[in-house]
């Protein structure tokens, strides 16, 4: 199926060993919803299953291409959707486990499979007989009497073949195959080096006094983490995937803050085996060559052609319009923080490692809000069951039942069955929240089983995060930002759970990068919805509700610190776009020099507000699918805020509004043009003004900022 092919990250179909008959991926799972049988899956099962899946898929595709009958929608397009089932089962599980619970054996399999899967994709998309069948159908589309979903599916197949090089000469196709193989291998190299560098970059301390300011439970966790790494008596602060680190908000020892920041900033730039810069330079050169080969000036031009924004110029224009108001907010906030430092006779100038600590002091002074006061009211499983799930019930009528009989790949994971309003089973949802050294940074949603009417499958989704695991016997208290992440990722989960498509290629979250983050960011709003917050924000010991005065403080402080939080994301998006807008004659040879020049050109205050991800650990753009696509987080923030404003104007959190959003957005997958879906929901084109207002950036003094116009 096309969706499986697009998800493939790997490349030559040679030396494929047959899977053992007992391989757990050889047949459909007999578990509820065809959930992966992790109690039967061993590390050694993945590679042979994927290799056998490749062989079976290619045999099935060969039959389709060689079919002597004239091409029809059923014998070509639907047949392509049906093939490759073993490969799809194995890849969906392997992709999640290698991200969330990897080890040397899995990493070796990942490296071995990367070139084989890349070659597999090329074998299919560069097959002239198969493309001829697809092109024949595309040329005759108007006479085929297809419905809207079938028409979209045919269009997607045709475009995917063309974008994969089906119209290139044989010589150029050979070049493309080699480029794809190199790109996949370099991407695996980057990911594995980053994971190792992030683990090695943890800050290790001998003296607990250096952790002054951290809560006792956090200090205990630091001691446990050190002991787990066979360093008893020491304290370890593991790195998160972002530039900023959570502990910077509370550490009062400035030397410790700087040391932690430096470990984060240089994690992949130490000139050792984990340095990622060579892989990055290789990747950008290869991507630029591939884009040129396919007829595009830059990788950004190639990537944006299939996004909601349509063109790289539109995306760059959108980002550029945000720079001035954001820079103005940053300048004002730098002044506030420096005043606080001076008032305390700090005797130093503000640096990035000081920002979070002093921002919290300003927040407390301006809003009388100490975010540590909120944590006792935010126990993670209570937030999930009485917050995230409750909001889904109020909007969509869903209910949830914990399942302890579904095997998982790690004991920390919880599984819930999801039901429709009338009790009809909808799907399964896994939650893997705690940080581990062998887990990639960040948070994400994944599908183990994708909904598709042609298979009768219901969705099996997972949410993964990297929250700090409490010490043994301690409650799992999280920050309010963690709560937002939980709502965010379950927004992706709802997009997958509500999928209602016939064909897997178009199902659920199989949408453009600058649309897929829309449902997730929209779902964040319900974390502060009064009746939702009242339902989950209860003290873990007493059960008392979060005091209304504290709730009011949180809401009043919503637009505080946006110069930093919005600015670091904007800087990262601009950095991504700068890298992927380079032409073949200007491919960089020095990662740090290019980064400094690109960030300097934005006019943002990157000296105080570094990008959320530095080039050398920017996994979104070098290790996953967000190359020239990180702007999508801001673009989708814009469109979701437009939709939230529609909700506010039409009664807010009601079942009727939730059903409308489900019907028009969440259940549509990629069966309609994204702009059409948005206009049907809101009645207008996307507008920038609601985004600026949400972040408090429309009040900052600036010149030439964006007005109320649409894009």
C-alpha distance (Angstrom), angle and dihedral (degrees) to the residues before:
residue distance angle dihedral
X1 . . .
X2 3.77 . .
X3 3.80 94.8 .
X4 3.80 91.2 56.4
X5 3.77 90.2 49.9
X6 3.78 92.6 50.9
X7 3.79 90.7 50.0
X8 3.78 91.5 52.2
X9 3.76 111.4 107.5
X10 3.69 98.2 -179.3
X11 4.30 146.5 79.8
X12 4.84 156.6 -139.5
X13 3.63 113.5 35.1
X14 3.81 95.9 -136.9
X15 3.76 134.3 118.8
X16 3.82 93.7 20.9
X17 3.77 111.7 171.1
X18 3.82 118.8 -151.0
X19 3.79 116.2 -104.9
X20 3.78 115.6 -113.2
X21 3.78 112.7 -101.1
X22 3.78 89.8 -116.9
X23 3.80 93.8 54.8
X24 3.82 105.3 135.1
X25 3.81 91.4 -134.7
X26 3.81 94.8 55.5
X27 3.79 92.0 89.0
X28 3.77 136.1 27.1
X29 3.77 112.9 -81.1
X30 3.80 114.4 -101.2
X31 3.81 91.5 -149.8
X32 3.82 119.9 107.4
X33 3.81 110.6 -70.3
X34 3.83 88.8 4.7
X35 3.81 89.0 -79.3
X36 3.83 114.1 -179.1
X37 3.83 111.3 -87.8
X38 3.78 95.2 -127.7
X39 3.80 90.5 169.6
X40 3.82 87.2 66.2
X41 3.81 99.8 35.4
X42 3.79 118.0 95.6
X43 3.80 128.4 -172.8
X44 3.79 90.0 -108.2
X45 3.83 91.5 58.2
X46 3.80 98.7 66.6
X47 3.79 103.1 67.8
X48 3.83 97.3 46.2
X49 3.81 90.0 44.1
X50 3.80 92.4 52.8
X51 3.79 92.2 43.8
X52 3.79 91.2 49.8
X53 3.81 89.1 44.4
X54 3.80 89.4 54.6
X55 3.81 91.2 50.3
X56 3.81 93.1 48.3
X57 3.79 92.3 45.8
X58 3.79 93.5 50.1
X59 3.79 90.8 49.4
X60 3.80 90.4 51.2
X61 3.80 92.2 46.7
X62 3.81 90.5 48.5
X63 3.80 88.8 56.0
X64 3.81 90.5 51.5
X65 3.82 93.3 48.1
X66 3.81 93.5 46.4
X67 3.80 95.6 45.6
X68 3.82 105.2 132.3
X69 3.82 91.2 -151.1
X70 3.78 118.2 95.0
X71 3.79 111.7 -92.4
X72 3.79 117.1 -91.3
X73 3.75 131.2 174.8
X74 3.81 89.9 -105.8
X75 3.81 100.0 44.8
X76 3.78 93.8 45.2
X77 3.81 115.5 21.2
X78 3.82 99.4 29.0
X79 3.80 89.7 40.7
X80 3.82 88.9 55.1
X81 3.81 89.8 50.7
X82 3.80 91.0 53.0
X83 3.79 99.3 47.4
X84 3.81 126.5 86.6
X85 3.78 100.3 38.8
X86 3.81 97.8 147.9
X87 3.78 90.3 49.8
X88 3.80 91.3 49.6
X89 3.81 92.2 51.1
X90 3.78 93.8 48.5
X91 3.80 96.1 43.3
X92 3.80 95.4 49.6
X93 3.81 91.9 55.4
X94 3.81 95.0 38.3
X95 3.79 93.0 50.3
X96 3.80 92.6 54.5
X97 3.80 97.4 41.9
X98 3.81 94.1 48.7
X99 3.79 89.0 52.9
X100 3.77 98.6 41.6
X101 3.81 107.8 28.6
X102 3.78 109.8 14.1
X103 3.80 131.1 161.8
X104 3.82 136.6 176.2
X105 3.82 93.0 -83.0
X106 3.80 92.6 52.7
X107 3.79 91.7 44.2
X108 3.80 90.3 52.6
X109 3.80 89.7 50.8
X110 3.79 90.0 47.9
X111 3.79 91.7 53.1
X112 3.80 92.7 46.1
X113 3.79 93.8 48.4
X114 3.79 97.7 46.0
X115 3.82 97.1 80.2
X116 3.80 92.1 38.8
X117 3.78 93.3 55.0
X118 3.79 92.6 45.1
X119 3.80 89.8 52.8
X120 3.80 89.5 46.0
X121 3.79 91.1 56.9
X122 3.79 91.1 48.0
X123 3.80 92.0 48.6
X124 3.79 89.4 58.5
X125 3.79 102.4 37.4
X126 3.80 94.6 42.6
X127 3.80 94.2 48.7
X128 3.84 104.6 119.7
X129 3.80 95.2 -158.1
X130 3.79 93.1 50.7
X131 3.80 92.3 46.2
X132 3.80 90.3 49.0
X133 3.81 89.7 57.6
X134 3.80 92.0 48.5
X135 3.82 92.2 46.5
X136 3.80 91.8 49.3
X137 3.80 89.7 55.0
X138 3.78 92.2 44.8
X139 3.79 91.4 51.4
X140 3.83 90.3 50.1
X141 3.80 94.9 41.3
X142 3.80 95.8 120.0
X143 3.80 92.0 57.9
X144 3.80 98.0 46.1
X145 3.82 96.6 80.7
X146 3.80 93.1 -134.3
X147 3.78 124.4 171.6
X148 3.82 120.6 -123.7
X149 3.81 95.7 -90.1
X150 3.79 92.9 46.9
X151 3.81 90.8 49.0
X152 3.80 91.2 51.2
X153 3.81 90.9 47.7
X154 3.80 92.5 51.8
X155 3.80 90.5 47.9
X156 3.80 90.7 50.5
X157 3.79 92.5 51.1
X158 3.78 93.0 49.5
X159 3.81 93.9 47.0
X160 3.79 91.8 45.5
X161 3.78 92.1 54.2
X162 3.80 91.9 47.7
X163 3.81 92.9 46.4
X164 3.79 89.1 48.7
X165 3.82 91.3 57.2
X166 3.81 103.6 -97.5
X167 3.82 91.3 143.9
X168 3.81 95.5 49.9
X169 3.79 123.3 106.8
X170 3.81 117.1 -97.0
X171 3.81 90.1 -105.0
X172 3.79 92.6 51.5
X173 3.79 90.4 46.0
X174 3.78 89.5 55.4
X175 3.80 88.9 51.9
X176 3.80 90.2 48.6
X177 3.80 92.3 51.5
X178 3.78 89.8 54.4
X179 3.82 92.2 47.2
X180 3.80 91.9 50.4
X181 3.79 90.9 50.3
X182 3.79 91.8 50.7
X183 3.82 93.1 45.0
X184 3.79 92.9 52.4
X185 3.80 92.8 47.7
X186 3.81 93.2 47.3
X187 3.82 90.0 49.3
X188 3.80 91.7 53.7
X189 3.81 89.8 47.5
X190 3.79 90.5 52.6
X191 3.81 93.8 48.6
X192 3.77 95.0 48.1
X193 3.80 93.7 46.1
X194 3.80 91.0 48.3
X195 3.80 93.0 51.4
X196 3.80 91.3 49.9
X197 3.82 92.8 44.5
X198 3.79 92.5 49.7
X199 3.78 91.0 52.2
X200 3.81 92.7 45.6
X201 3.81 91.2 46.4
X202 3.80 94.8 66.2
X203 3.81 112.8 125.9
X204 3.81 112.6 -117.2
X205 3.81 119.1 -160.9
X206 3.80 132.7 -174.5
X207 3.79 100.0 -164.1
X208 3.83 120.5 64.3
X209 3.80 87.9 -154.3
X210 3.80 86.7 72.4
X211 3.83 87.1 65.8
X212 3.80 93.8 58.1
X213 3.77 111.2 148.1
X214 3.79 96.1 33.9
X215 3.79 118.8 112.8
X216 3.84 116.8 -102.7
X217 3.81 91.3 -111.8
X218 3.80 90.5 52.7
X219 3.80 90.8 51.2
X220 3.81 89.0 50.5
X221 3.81 89.6 51.3
X222 3.82 89.7 50.9
X223 3.81 89.8 52.2
X224 3.80 91.6 47.7
X225 3.81 92.1 48.9
X226 3.82 89.9 52.2
X227 3.79 91.5 48.6
X228 3.81 90.2 49.1
X229 3.80 87.3 57.8
X230 3.80 90.6 49.9
X231 3.81 95.4 -102.7
X232 3.82 102.4 118.8
X233 3.78 115.0 -174.9
X234 3.80 92.6 28.5
X235 3.81 133.0 95.2
X236 3.78 124.3 -127.9
X237 3.81 129.3 -162.0
X238 3.83 107.8 -166.2
X239 3.78 118.1 -149.7
X240 3.78 123.0 -109.0
X241 3.80 117.0 -143.9
X242 3.82 93.9 -103.8
X243 3.81 129.8 79.2
X244 3.80 92.3 -114.7
X245 3.80 117.6 63.8
X246 3.83 125.7 -147.7
X247 3.82 94.2 -124.9
X248 3.82 91.5 60.7
X249 3.78 87.1 76.4
X250 3.79 93.5 64.8
X251 3.83 110.0 21.0
X252 3.81 109.0 110.2
X253 3.81 96.6 -173.7
X254 3.81 103.5 91.3
X255 3.80 94.2 -158.2
X256 3.80 89.8 55.9
X257 3.79 90.9 49.1
X258 3.78 91.6 51.8
X259 3.79 92.6 46.0
X260 3.81 91.1 51.3
X261 3.80 92.4 47.2
X262 3.80 91.9 47.6
X263 3.80 91.2 50.6
X264 3.79 88.8 53.0
X265 3.82 96.1 43.5
X266 3.82 95.1 48.7
X267 3.82 100.6 32.1
X268 3.81 93.6 117.8
X269 3.81 98.3 29.3
X270 3.79 104.0 69.2
X271 3.79 96.9 108.8
X272 3.79 90.8 -116.4
X273 3.79 133.7 116.0
X274 3.81 89.8 -74.6
X275 3.81 95.9 55.5
X276 3.82 107.4 122.6
X277 3.80 101.1 -167.5
X278 3.79 97.6 95.5
X279 3.81 90.8 51.8
X280 3.82 90.0 49.5
X281 3.80 93.6 52.1
X282 3.78 89.0 48.4
X283 3.81 92.0 49.4
X284 3.80 96.5 49.9
X285 3.81 91.7 47.7
X286 3.80 91.7 48.8
X287 3.80 94.4 45.6
X288 3.79 92.0 49.2
X289 3.81 90.9 50.5
X290 3.79 90.7 49.0
X291 3.81 92.6 49.6
X292 3.81 90.3 50.1
X293 3.78 91.6 48.9
X294 3.81 89.8 53.7
X295 3.79 92.3 49.9
X296 3.80 102.2 -96.1
X297 3.78 127.5 121.5
X298 3.82 95.2 -140.0
X299 3.79 139.6 6.4
X300 3.81 88.7 -107.3
X301 3.80 90.5 58.3
X302 3.81 90.0 49.8
X303 3.80 94.5 45.7
X304 3.80 98.8 44.5
X305 3.80 95.1 51.9
X306 3.81 90.2 84.7
X307 3.81 98.4 39.4
X308 3.78 131.0 96.8
X309 3.81 88.8 -108.1
X310 3.84 88.3 56.7
X311 3.83 97.3 -158.4
X312 3.79 138.5 45.9
X313 3.81 89.0 -128.5
X314 3.81 90.4 59.4
X315 3.80 91.9 50.2
X316 3.80 93.3 46.7
X317 3.79 91.5 46.9
X318 3.79 90.1 51.3
X319 3.81 92.1 52.0
X320 3.81 94.3 43.5
X321 3.79 90.4 54.0
X322 3.81 89.4 58.9
X323 3.82 96.5 51.5
X324 3.82 100.2 79.6
X325 3.82 99.2 48.8
X326 3.78 90.2 43.5
X327 3.81 93.1 49.5
X328 3.80 89.8 50.2
X329 3.81 90.7 53.0
X330 3.80 90.2 48.1
X331 3.80 92.8 52.0
X332 3.79 92.0 50.4
X333 3.79 91.8 48.5
X334 3.80 94.4 47.5
X335 3.79 87.2 57.0
X336 3.80 91.9 51.2
X337 3.79 93.7 49.6
X338 3.79 93.9 45.8
X339 3.81 89.9 51.4
X340 3.80 89.1 55.0
X341 3.81 91.7 49.1
X342 3.81 90.9 49.1
X343 3.80 92.7 46.2
X344 3.82 88.1 57.1
X345 3.83 89.6 47.8
X346 3.78 88.9 -119.1
X347 3.77 92.6 160.4
X348 3.80 96.1 -148.4
X349 3.76 140.0 91.9
X350 3.78 119.5 -110.4
X351 3.80 115.1 -90.2
X352 3.82 130.0 -178.4
X353 3.82 91.8 -99.2
X354 3.82 89.1 57.3
X355 3.78 96.9 50.1
X356 3.80 102.3 85.5
X357 3.80 95.6 45.1
X358 3.79 94.3 49.3
X359 3.78 93.7 39.8
X360 3.79 86.8 59.1
X361 3.79 90.1 50.8
X362 3.80 90.9 51.2
X363 3.80 90.3 45.5
X364 3.79 89.8 53.2
X365 3.79 92.4 46.9
X366 3.82 95.5 46.2
X367 3.77 99.5 37.3
X368 3.81 103.0 16.2
X369 3.80 85.9 -123.0
X370 3.78 124.9 143.7
X371 3.80 107.7 -178.8
X372 3.81 90.2 -152.5
X373 3.80 86.2 68.4
X374 3.80 89.1 65.4
X375 3.82 98.3 53.7
X376 3.84 98.0 78.7
X377 3.81 86.4 60.0
X378 3.80 93.9 51.3
X379 3.81 110.2 70.3
X380 3.78 105.3 168.7
X381 3.80 102.2 -128.5
X382 3.77 92.1 42.8
X383 3.81 88.9 51.3
X384 3.80 89.4 51.1
X385 3.79 98.4 46.3
X386 3.79 100.6 33.9
X387 3.79 98.8 29.8
X388 3.80 114.7 28.0
X389 3.80 93.7 31.0
X390 3.80 93.7 40.3
X391 3.81 91.7 54.8
X392 3.81 89.4 50.8
X393 3.79 88.7 51.2
X394 3.79 94.0 50.3
X395 3.81 94.0 47.2
X396 3.78 102.1 34.0
X397 3.81 107.1 13.8
X398 3.82 93.9 -115.7
X399 3.80 124.9 156.4
X400 3.81 129.8 -165.5
X401 3.79 136.3 -148.5
X402 3.78 123.4 -170.1
X403 3.81 114.1 -123.0
X404 3.80 118.0 -155.6
X405 3.80 93.5 174.0
X406 3.82 96.3 70.1
X407 3.82 111.7 95.1
X408 3.81 117.6 -127.8
X409 3.81 136.1 -166.6
X410 3.84 92.6 -117.7
X411 3.82 132.8 26.2
X412 3.83 92.5 -126.6
X413 3.81 91.3 69.6
X414 3.79 124.2 101.5
X415 3.81 122.8 -158.7
X416 3.80 127.4 -155.8
X417 3.78 132.2 -173.0
X418 3.80 113.8 -135.2
X419 3.81 123.9 -144.6
X420 3.79 134.7 -167.1
X421 3.80 120.6 -119.5
X422 3.80 92.6 -89.5
X423 3.80 93.2 47.1
X424 3.80 97.5 -96.8
X425 3.84 111.3 147.8
X426 3.80 112.2 -107.3
X427 3.82 106.8 173.9
X428 3.80 149.0 -69.9
X429 3.82 129.0 -77.1
X430 3.83 125.8 -162.1
X431 3.82 122.6 -161.0
X432 3.82 119.7 -158.5
X433 3.80 104.4 173.3
X434 3.82 111.4 155.0
X435 3.80 124.1 91.9
X436 3.82 118.4 -115.1
X437 3.78 131.0 -179.2
X438 3.79 89.6 -120.2
X439 3.80 94.3 51.2
X440 3.80 124.0 93.4
X441 3.79 114.3 -116.0
X442 3.78 125.8 -100.8
X443 3.78 131.3 30.4
X444 3.79 131.3 -75.1
X445 3.79 147.7 162.3
X446 3.78 122.8 -124.1
X447 3.80 135.7 -176.5
X448 3.79 119.5 -133.2
X449 3.81 90.9 178.6
X450 3.80 122.1 18.9
X451 3.79 120.5 -145.8
X452 3.82 113.6 -111.6
X453 3.79 128.7 158.5
X454 3.80 92.6 -150.0
X455 3.81 88.5 64.2
X456 3.80 98.0 31.6
X457 3.81 89.1 -125.6
X458 3.77 125.2 154.9
X459 3.82 121.0 -152.9
X460 3.80 124.3 -86.4
X461 3.80 108.8 -171.9
X462 3.79 136.9 174.0
X463 3.80 135.2 -153.7
X464 3.80 117.1 -153.9
X465 3.81 129.1 -173.0
X466 3.80 141.3 160.8
X467 3.79 105.7 -125.0
X468 3.80 119.3 157.8
X469 3.79 109.4 -94.1
X470 3.80 113.1 -131.5
X471 3.77 122.9 -118.7
X472 3.80 114.6 -93.6
X473 3.78 111.2 -71.3
X474 3.81 93.5 14.4
X475 3.82 124.6 114.5
X476 3.79 119.2 -103.8
X477 3.79 97.4 -112.4
X478 3.81 116.4 176.3
X479 3.77 136.8 -171.2
X480 3.77 123.6 -106.9
X481 3.81 88.3 -108.4
X482 3.80 87.5 57.8
X483 3.80 88.2 52.1
X484 3.80 89.4 53.9
X485 3.80 88.9 51.2
X486 3.81 90.4 52.5
X487 3.81 91.6 52.2
X488 3.81 90.3 43.4
X489 3.78 96.1 53.5
X490 3.78 92.3 44.4
X491 3.80 87.6 54.5
X492 3.81 85.3 63.4
X493 3.79 87.2 45.3
X494 3.81 91.7 55.4
X495 3.80 89.6 49.8
X496 3.80 87.8 56.4
X497 3.81 96.5 39.9
X498 3.81 93.9 50.4
X499 3.81 94.1 49.9
X500 3.78 109.9 134.2
X501 3.78 105.4 176.8
X502 3.77 133.5 133.4
X503 3.81 93.9 -143.5
X504 3.81 126.3 51.5
X505 3.81 94.2 -141.6
X506 3.82 90.0 67.7
X507 3.79 98.2 33.8
X508 3.80 127.5 125.2
X509 3.78 114.7 -48.5
X510 3.83 93.6 10.4
X511 3.80 89.8 115.2
X512 3.81 137.9 113.2
X513 3.80 120.0 -64.8
X514 3.79 91.8 -115.5
X515 3.80 90.8 54.1
X516 3.81 103.0 37.8
X517 3.83 93.4 71.3
X518 3.80 91.6 52.7
X519 3.85 98.4 83.5
X520 3.81 91.8 42.6
X521 3.80 96.1 51.4
X522 3.78 90.7 43.1
X523 3.81 90.4 55.7
X524 3.82 90.8 57.2
X525 3.81 90.0 74.1
X526 3.79 92.5 71.9
X527 3.81 92.7 63.2
X528 3.82 88.2 79.1
X529 3.80 98.3 32.6
X530 3.84 102.1 127.1
X531 3.77 99.0 -124.9
X532 3.81 92.5 42.3
X533 3.81 93.2 48.7
X534 3.81 90.2 47.1
X535 3.79 89.0 53.3
X536 3.80 97.8 54.2
X537 3.82 110.3 20.7
X538 3.81 99.4 89.7
X539 3.79 128.9 139.2
X540 3.79 109.7 -98.2
X541 3.84 92.1 -135.6
X542 3.80 106.2 34.1
X543 3.79 101.7 24.1
X544 3.80 89.1 -131.1
X545 3.78 115.9 151.2
X546 3.78 118.8 -110.1
X547 3.83 104.9 -88.9
X548 3.80 112.9 -101.6
X549 3.79 89.6 -127.2
X550 3.83 89.4 60.5
X551 3.80 91.2 46.3
X552 3.80 90.2 51.6
X553 3.80 90.6 51.1
X554 3.80 91.2 52.6
X555 3.79 91.2 51.6
X556 3.80 94.4 46.2
X557 3.79 89.7 51.8
X558 3.81 94.5 49.7
X559 3.80 95.4 109.1
X560 3.81 94.2 39.6
X561 3.82 118.5 118.3
X562 3.80 93.8 13.7
X563 3.79 91.1 135.8
X564 3.79 84.7 68.9
X565 3.81 105.4 31.9
X566 3.80 96.0 40.6
X567 3.79 92.4 34.9
X568 3.81 96.2 54.2
X569 3.81 90.0 52.1
X570 3.80 92.6 46.2
X571 3.82 90.9 49.5
X572 3.81 90.8 51.3
X573 3.80 91.1 49.0
X574 3.79 91.2 50.0
X575 3.80 90.2 47.8
X576 3.80 91.2 52.0
X577 3.81 91.9 48.1
X578 3.82 91.6 47.9
X579 3.81 92.1 53.2
X580 3.78 93.9 47.8
X581 3.80 95.2 43.6
X582 3.80 93.3 63.7
X583 3.80 116.6 118.3
X584 3.77 126.4 -135.4
X585 3.81 90.7 -100.5
X586 3.80 93.1 53.6
X587 3.81 105.4 42.8
X588 3.83 105.6 149.4
X589 3.77 123.6 -115.5
X590 3.83 97.0 -170.4
X591 3.81 118.2 55.5
X592 3.81 97.1 -164.1
X593 3.80 95.6 45.5
X594 3.80 92.1 49.8
X595 3.81 91.6 46.8
X596 3.81 93.0 51.2
X597 3.80 92.7 48.5
X598 3.81 94.0 46.1
X599 3.80 94.0 49.2
X600 3.79 92.2 44.3
X601 3.80 90.7 55.9
X602 3.82 92.6 60.3
X603 3.81 96.7 68.1
X604 3.79 88.9 -133.2
X605 3.81 119.9 135.3
X606 3.79 95.9 -107.9
X607 3.80 91.3 157.4
X608 3.81 89.3 72.2
X609 3.82 98.9 21.0
X610 3.81 109.1 42.2
X611 3.81 118.1 -166.7
X612 3.78 116.3 -81.0
X613 3.80 87.2 -116.5
X614 3.76 125.0 25.6
X615 3.81 115.9 -140.6
X616 3.79 94.0 -105.0
X617 3.83 94.9 55.8
X618 3.80 99.4 29.8
X619 3.80 95.7 126.7
X620 3.80 93.5 171.9
X621 3.79 92.7 67.2
X622 3.81 103.3 30.0
X623 3.79 102.5 31.5
X624 3.81 105.2 31.3
X625 3.79 140.1 23.0
X626 3.80 103.7 -69.8
X627 3.83 98.9 93.2
X628 3.83 103.9 143.2
X629 3.79 84.8 -3.2
X630 3.79 108.4 88.5
X631 3.82 88.2 97.7
X632 3.81 83.3 72.3
X633 3.81 91.1 82.8
X634 3.80 90.0 61.4
X635 3.79 95.1 37.2
X636 3.80 91.6 52.2
X637 3.80 89.9 44.5
X638 3.78 85.7 59.1
X639 3.80 95.8 49.7
X640 3.81 94.7 42.1
X641 3.80 90.7 51.9
X642 3.79 89.0 52.4
X643 3.81 88.4 53.8
X644 3.80 93.4 45.0
X645 3.80 89.1 53.0
X646 3.81 86.8 53.5
X647 3.81 88.8 53.1
X648 3.81 91.6 50.4
X649 3.79 90.9 50.2
X650 3.81 91.5 49.8
X651 3.79 103.3 47.0
X652 3.81 104.0 -70.7
X653 3.80 121.5 -123.2
X654 3.80 103.4 18.8
X655 3.78 132.1 140.1
X656 3.79 89.4 -120.1
X657 3.79 92.7 54.8
X658 3.80 91.4 44.3
X659 3.78 90.7 51.4
X660 3.81 90.8 49.8
X661 3.80 91.0 51.8
X662 3.80 90.5 47.3
X663 3.79 92.7 48.1
X664 3.81 97.2 45.0
X665 3.82 101.7 34.2
X666 3.79 119.5 4.2
X667 3.81 97.5 49.0
X668 3.82 97.7 41.1
X669 3.80 102.0 76.5
X670 3.80 107.5 -177.5
X671 3.79 97.1 -33.7
X672 3.82 94.4 115.6
X673 3.78 139.2 36.8
X674 3.81 107.9 -85.1
X675 3.79 94.9 -128.9
X676 3.81 90.5 51.1
X677 3.81 90.7 52.0
X678 3.79 91.1 49.5
X679 3.81 94.4 48.1
X680 3.80 91.4 47.0
X681 3.80 89.5 53.9
X682 3.82 98.9 44.3
X683 3.80 106.5 18.2
X684 3.81 94.1 -125.1
X685 3.81 144.7 59.2
X686 3.83 120.2 -87.9
X687 3.81 114.7 -74.3
X688 3.81 127.9 -157.7
X689 3.81 97.6 -149.7
X690 3.84 96.6 77.2
X691 3.82 89.7 53.0
X692 3.80 92.7 52.9
X693 3.79 91.5 45.3
X694 3.80 92.7 50.2
X695 3.80 90.4 56.5
X696 3.80 95.9 40.5
X697 3.80 90.9 -115.6
X698 3.80 96.3 124.0
X699 3.79 91.7 73.2
X700 3.80 98.1 51.2
X701 3.83 113.6 104.9
X702 3.78 111.1 -108.6
X703 3.75 142.2 136.4
X704 3.76 126.7 -117.7
X705 3.81 96.9 5.4
X706 3.79 123.0 155.9
X707 3.77 118.9 -74.1
X708 3.80 129.2 -151.4
X709 3.77 93.9 -71.8
X710 3.76 125.1 127.9
X711 3.78 124.0 -120.0
